[in-house]
Amino acid sequence: MSTLRLLTLYPEQMNIYADRGNILFWQRRCEWRGIGFEHASAGPGDPVDPAAHDLIYIGGGQDRDQQLVARDMVETKRDGLATAVDDGAVVLAVCGGYQLLGHSYQLGEERIEGLGLADLETVREDGPRLIGNVAIEVDLGSGPKVLAGFENHGGRTYLGDGATPLGRVIKGHGNDGKSGWEGVRRDNLFGTYLHGPLLPKNAWLADRLIQLAIARGEGSEPELEPLDDELEDAGHESARAAALRR
């Protein structure tokens, strides 16, 4: 039997937007298909074993918590995470977790060091927070699809020459409110500002990440049994319509 081995980083500190719902959604979609589900967490001071987990999740937090997490992450987890990413582990980082993937992000007048796993910087600029429903077009190997969610960030994230955006903004602000891009992708590492939580509104993404994570552990992508996604599809269409009405 296939097993999804999931690690959540800082579940107590980085859960400001109820993004813990993403974990429950993964768990249910595995259980409904008879896929094993192993879930561990790593908090302050805990190292990351790069061979023990195939899917790693990082949520978002308050500025103060994010600042504390950033320092601990660099000191205790960066090497393990870098090794895991280079070895094909799947990483989903949302909002504050997304900002932590880069070289640095600006908090007030302070520049906070990031993990350096993606070529991006997050800065503070004059102007309002970037808030609202958002829809983006992405392609993760099976043709263009739409991700719908909610964004709420004061930082502007700029991708470097070595970075690939996760998707193209259809409606909403995206990374910086002007480039037309949202998120970042590097191999199996994905960062995005979309939350609310993200996966219950986009069941296809949850399933795609399950496939990629299991493939990392077993060497091939599993064929996932179709589920009755009537409610999930309705939730996606509602979130997508809310973004398109902006």
C-alpha positions in Angstrom: 0.0 0.0 0.0 1.3 3.5 -0.9 1.9 5.9 2.0 2.0 9.7 2.1 4.7 10.8 4.5 3.9 14.4 5.5 5.8 16.8 7.7 4.3 20.1 9.0 6.7 22.8 10.0 5.8 25.0 13.0 2.1 24.0 13.2 1.5 26.1 16.3 3.3 29.2 15.1 2.4 29.2 11.4 -1.4 28.6 11.2 -2.8 32.1 11.1 -5.3 31.6 8.3 -6.6 28.1 9.4 -4.3 26.6 6.8 -4.1 23.5 9.0 -7.2 22.6 7.0 -4.8 21.6 4.2 -3.4 18.8 6.3 -6.8 17.4 7.1 -7.8 17.6 3.4 -4.7 15.5 2.4 -5.4 13.0 5.2 -9.0 12.5 4.1 -8.2 12.1 0.4 -5.6 9.5 1.3 -8.0 7.6 3.7 -10.8 7.6 1.1 -8.5 5.9 -1.3 -6.8 3.4 1.1 -3.5 5.3 0.9 -1.5 5.3 4.1 -1.0 8.6 5.9 1.9 9.4 8.2 2.0 12.9 9.7 4.8 14.4 11.8 5.6 17.9 12.9 8.7 19.9 13.6 8.7 22.9 15.8 11.4 25.2 17.2 14.7 23.4 17.7 13.7 20.3 15.8 15.9 19.2 12.9 14.5 17.9 9.6 15.5 14.4 8.4 15.5 14.8 4.6 14.9 11.1 4.1 11.9 10.7 6.4 9.3 12.8 4.7 8.2 13.1 1.1 5.8 16.0 1.5 6.6 19.1 3.6 4.2 21.8 4.5 4.8 25.4 5.8 1.9 27.7 6.6 1.7 31.4 7.5 2.0 33.3 10.8 1.9 36.6 12.5 4.9 38.9 11.8 6.3 38.3 15.3 6.0 34.5 15.1 7.3 34.5 11.5 10.4 36.4 12.7 11.1 33.8 15.4 10.4 30.9 13.1 12.7 32.3 10.4 15.7 32.4 12.7 15.1 28.9 14.0 14.4 27.6 10.5 17.7 28.8 9.2 19.6 27.5 12.2 18.0 24.1 12.6 16.2 23.1 9.4 17.8 24.8 6.3 20.3 22.0 5.6 17.8 19.2 6.0 15.2 21.0 3.8 17.8 21.8 1.1 18.8 18.2 0.9 15.2 17.1 0.8 14.3 19.5 -2.0 17.4 18.5 -4.0 16.3 14.8 -3.6 12.8 15.5 -5.0 10.7 16.0 -1.8 7.5 18.0 -2.4 7.2 21.3 -0.5 4.1 23.5 -0.3 4.7 26.8 1.4 1.8 29.2 1.9 1.9 33.0 2.5 4.5 33.6 5.3 6.0 30.2 4.6 6.3 31.2 0.9 8.2 34.4 1.9 10.6 32.2 4.0 11.6 30.2 1.0 13.6 33.2 -0.5 16.9 34.8 0.3 15.3 37.3 2.7 12.2 39.3 3.5 11.7 42.7 5.0 9.9 43.1 8.3 9.7 46.8 9.3 13.2 48.1 9.0 14.8 44.7 9.5 15.9 42.3 6.8 15.2 38.7 7.9 17.3 35.9 6.4 15.4 33.3 4.6 16.1 29.7 3.6 17.4 30.5 0.1 15.6 27.6 -1.4 14.1 29.8 -4.1 15.5 32.8 -6.0 13.2 35.5 -4.6 13.1 38.5 -2.2 10.2 40.0 -0.3 10.3 43.7 0.5 8.0 46.3 1.9 6.9 49.2 -0.3 4.5 52.1 -0.1 1.0 51.2 -0.9 -1.9 49.2 0.5 -1.9 45.5 1.5 -2.7 43.2 -1.4 -6.0 41.7 -0.3 -8.8 39.8 -1.9 -9.9 36.8 -3.8 -7.5 35.6 -6.5 -7.4 33.2 -9.4 -4.3 32.1 -11.2 -3.6 29.7 -14.2 -1.0 27.0 -13.6 0.3 24.0 -15.4 1.7 21.1 -13.3 2.0 18.7 -16.2 -1.5 17.9 -17.2 -2.4 21.2 -19.0 -3.6 24.6 -17.7 -5.7 24.6 -14.6 -7.0 27.3 -12.3 -6.1 27.8 -8.6 -8.5 29.9 -6.6 -7.9 31.3 -3.1 -7.5 34.4 -1.0 -4.5 36.7 -0.6 -3.6 39.1 2.2 0.0 40.3 2.3 1.8 43.5 2.8 5.1 42.3 1.3 5.9 42.4 -2.4 7.7 39.3 -3.6 10.1 39.7 -6.6 11.4 36.6 -8.4 15.0 36.5 -9.5 16.3 35.4 -12.9 16.6 31.8 -11.6 13.0 31.6 -10.4 9.9 30.3 -12.2 6.5 31.6 -11.2 3.8 29.1 -10.0 1.2 30.7 -12.3 -0.2 33.6 -14.2 -2.6 36.0 -12.4 -6.1 35.9 -13.9 -7.7 38.1 -11.2 -6.0 39.5 -8.1 -2.7 41.0 -7.2 -0.2 38.1 -7.1 3.4 38.4 -6.0 3.7 42.2 -6.2 0.5 43.6 -7.7 2.1 44.5 -11.1 4.1 41.7 -12.6 1.1 39.4 -13.4 2.8 36.4 -11.7 1.9 34.6 -8.6 4.0 32.2 -6.4 7.1 30.3 -7.3 8.0 26.8 -8.4 11.3 25.0 -8.3 11.0 21.3 -9.3 8.7 19.9 -6.6 8.9 23.1 -4.4 5.8 25.3 -4.6 5.2 28.7 -2.9 2.1 30.7 -3.0 0.1 33.5 -1.3 -3.2 31.7 -1.8 -4.7 30.5 1.4 -7.9 30.3 3.2 -7.1 27.2 3.2 -6.0 26.5 -0.4 -6.4 22.7 -0.9 -10.2 22.3 -0.1 -10.8 24.9 -2.8 -8.5 23.1 -5.3 -8.8 19.4 -4.9 -6.9 18.7 -8.0 -3.8 20.4 -6.6 -4.0 18.3 -3.4 -4.1 15.1 -5.5 -1.3 16.3 -7.7 1.0 16.9 -4.7 0.0 13.5 -3.3 1.1 11.9 -6.6 4.4 13.7 -6.7 5.2 12.9 -3.0 4.4 9.2 -3.3 6.5 9.0 -6.5 9.4 10.4 -4.6 9.2 7.6 -2.1 8.2 4.8 -4.5 9.8 5.8 -7.8 6.6 6.2 -9.9 3.4 8.2 -9.7 0.3 6.3 -8.5 -2.9 6.3 -10.4 -5.3 7.9 -7.9 -8.8 6.5 -7.7 -11.4 9.2 -8.6 -13.5 10.5 -5.8 -16.9 12.0 -5.6 -15.8 15.7 -5.6 -19.2 17.3 -6.0 -18.7 19.4 -2.9 -15.1 20.2 -3.7 -15.9 21.2 -7.2 -18.7 23.5 -6.0 -16.2 25.1 -3.5 -13.7 25.6 -6.3 -16.3 27.2 -8.6 -17.5 29.5 -5.8 -13.9 30.6 -5.0 -13.1 31.1 -8.7 -16.3 33.1 -9.3 -15.6 35.3 -6.3 -12.2 36.2 -7.8 -13.5 36.8 -11.2 -16.1 39.3 -9.8 -13.3 41.6 -8.5 
